[in-house]
Amino acid sequence: MEKVKYLDNNEIKRFFDIIKSPRDRLIFSFLYHYGLRVGEACSLKLADLGAQLVEIKISRSKGGISRTYSISLQDAKLIKKWLKLRRELPNADGNPYLFITKRSLSGPISQINIQKAHDRYSKLAGIEKSKSHPHVWRHSCAIKLLESGKDIFFIKSYLGHRSLQSSLVYLEIMPPEWAKLQRSVIETSFVL
């Protein structure tokens, strides 16, 4: 099995520094902050946003597991910015989807559009080709959660995995800095 690819903090910063489009910035922010699958981002509807932009509900997910996230203040600002621009699109009226394009008449942005945007931004940010897939953001979210001390059961719930097996792949990845952290935990936590 191929090792799971994820973006480190430097790559994430470079990627976001390049994005000028409020829609694209919001899409990739959602993929990263909430560990969304690309299909979940595409299928988000305006109705999935809480009235005060404090939460987002993911109900059309793989495996049918619904989940709700509190929206960060940063993401709430991005949503407001995107919604203002979205209203100017000729096909915005009556289109229930959050992420649309000029050409998506009554439907959402396509996964192919997100893939193309990801490829373009990755290339500009100097991110290696093997990480040039939008699903890398979901993996990056899981790694960030592990790095911040969240346990595998929290990650399972956060990502909406049906099986714990799906979450356990993230424990197999061990960034170099984790070895130091492990050593520190062992040296300071276990008394002989």
N, C-alpha and C positions, 0 to 999 in steps of 0.2 A: 504494500500500500504506500502511495506517495505521501510524503510528509506534508502536513497542512501548511499553506502559505499565509502569512499575515504581514501587515505593514508595521514597521517600527515608528516611534514618535517622530523621528526626523522625516521619514517618507510621508507620513500623514500631514505634517506641517507643509512640506513642499507641495503636496497635492492640493491642499486647500488654498495655499497662497496663489495658485494659478487660476482658480475658478473665479470668474467674474459674473457669471450668470446666477442670479438669485435662485432660480428654479433648480439648477444643477447643484448649487451649494447646499440647498435644502435636501435634495434627494440623497446626496452622499453623506450629509450629516445624519439623516434618518437611518441610512444603512449602517453607519458606524455607531452612533449613540444608542440605538435601540436594537441593533443586530438584525435588522430586517432582511429578509430575502428580497431579491430584486422583484419577483412577482408580487410580493406583499406591498412593496412601495408603489408599483404600477397600479395596483388595485385599490389604493387608498382613495376614499371618497371624502368630499368636503364634510359630509355628515359624520365622518370618523373623528373629526377634530372636536374637542370639547368646546362649548360655547365661549368660554373665556380663554381659549387656547392654553389650557393648563394640562390637558391630557389628550392622548391619541389612542384610539382603540384599533387593534388589529384583529379582524374577525374572519377575513378570507385568507387563511394561512394553510400551509402544507400540514396535513395531519389533522386539520380542523380544530386546533387548539387556539382559542381566543386569548388575547392578553391586552392589558391596558398599561400605558406608560405615562408618567408625569413628564410633561414637556419642559425642558430647560428654558430659562429666560432667553438665552442666546437663540435657541430654536424658535421660540415664540416670535422674536424679532424677525427672523428669517421668514417665517410663515407670513407675517403681516406684509413684509416687503414683496414676497412672491404673490400673495393674493391681490395686492394692488396692481402689479404688472399683469397678472392672469386676467383680471377684469377687462384689460385693454385688448385681449385676443378676440378676433371676430367670432370664434366658436365657443366662447366661455359661457354664454347664457345657455342654460339647460344642460350643460355638461356636468355631471355629478362628480367627476374625478378631480382629485387635487392636482395631479401632475398631468398636464396636457401640452400639446404642441399646436402650432398653427394648423397642422394638417390632421390632427386627430379630431375629427368632426364631432362625434358624440362619445368617443371612448378615451381611454387613458394613453399616456405616453407608452411606447412599446419597450419591451426588454431589450430589443436590438438597439433602440436609440440610447438607452442607458449604457449598454455595452460600448457603443461607438464613442460616447462622451468619455467613458472611463478610459478607453484606449488612448484617446487624444490627450487627456490630462495626465495620464501615466507617462506617456512619451515625453511630454513637456516637462514633467517633474523629474525625469530621469529614473523612473522606477522600472526595475527589470521586467522583461516581458513575461516571465513565469508568474508574476503577481498581477498581470493585467487582466483581471476578471473582477467584476463587481462583488462577487461572493467573498472576496478577500476582506471586505469590510466587516462582514459577519464574523469571520475568524478573528479579525483585529479587535472587534468588540469583546469576544470571549477572552482573548489574551489579556486585554486591559482589565477585565473583571477579575481574572485570576491574579494579575499583578497587584490589584488593589485589595486582595485578601478575600474575595468572595469564594465560597466553596462551590463544589461541582453541582450540588443540588440547586443552589441559587441560579447558577448559569443555565442549568437545564430548564428551569422555570422561565428565566428571563428570555431565553432564545426560543422558547416554545417547543422544545424537543419532546417528543412523545416517549422516547426511550433514553435512559441514562447512558446507554452505549454511545449514542450520538454525541453526547457531551464529553465523554471520556477521552476522545481523540485529542482534546486540548491539553490534557495532562501529559501527553507524550511529547509535547513541545516544551523545551526548556531553554529559554533564552540564557545567554551566558551570565547575566546579572542574577538570575535565580539561583545559580550554584552558590554565589556569595551569600545570598539571603538564607538559603538552606543551612549553610555552614554556621551563619550567625544564630539562627534559631536553635540549632543543636547545641552550640557552645553556650548560649545564654539561658536556654529553657530547661535543659536536663542536667540536674545536679547528681553527681556520683558520690 
